[in-house]
Amino acid sequence: MEIIIYLIPVALFLGGAGLAAFIWSVNSGQYEDLDGASYRILEDEDKPL
């Protein structure tokens, strides 16, 4: 039962780190263009020889 004293702060820290990473990714524009990658894969940028 003593391990719970260590596990609760570790879980709270990891949850906070995940939340901070999510907020950073939203603020830096990672989710701005969700459809762009799916259309870029269809474009052929190689020029024929």
C-alpha positions in Angstrom: 0.0 0.0 0.0 3.0 2.3 0.4 3.6 2.2 -3.3 0.5 4.3 -3.9 2.3 7.3 -2.4 4.7 7.1 -5.3 2.3 6.1 -8.0 -0.2 9.0 -7.6 2.4 11.8 -8.2 3.9 9.9 -11.1 0.5 9.4 -12.7 -0.3 13.1 -12.2 3.0 14.2 -13.6 2.6 12.0 -16.7 -0.9 13.2 -17.2 0.2 16.8 -17.0 3.0 16.2 -19.4 0.6 14.6 -21.9 -1.8 17.5 -21.5 1.1 20.0 -21.9 2.3 18.3 -25.1 -1.3 18.3 -26.5 -1.7 22.0 -25.8 1.7 22.8 -27.3 0.8 20.9 -30.5 -2.5 22.7 -30.8 -0.9 26.1 -30.3 1.9 25.4 -32.8 -0.5 24.6 -35.6 -0.1 20.8 -35.9 -3.8 20.3 -36.5 -4.4 23.1 -39.0 -4.3 21.2 -42.3 -5.7 17.7 -41.7 -6.6 17.0 -45.3 -3.3 18.3 -46.9 -1.3 15.2 -46.4 -3.9 12.9 -47.9 -4.0 15.0 -51.1 -0.2 15.5 -51.3 0.4 11.8 -51.5 -1.8 11.7 -54.7 0.2 14.4 -56.5 3.0 13.2 -58.8 6.0 15.4 -58.4 8.4 13.3 -60.3 9.1 14.5 -63.8 9.4 12.0 -66.6 12.8 11.5 -68.1 
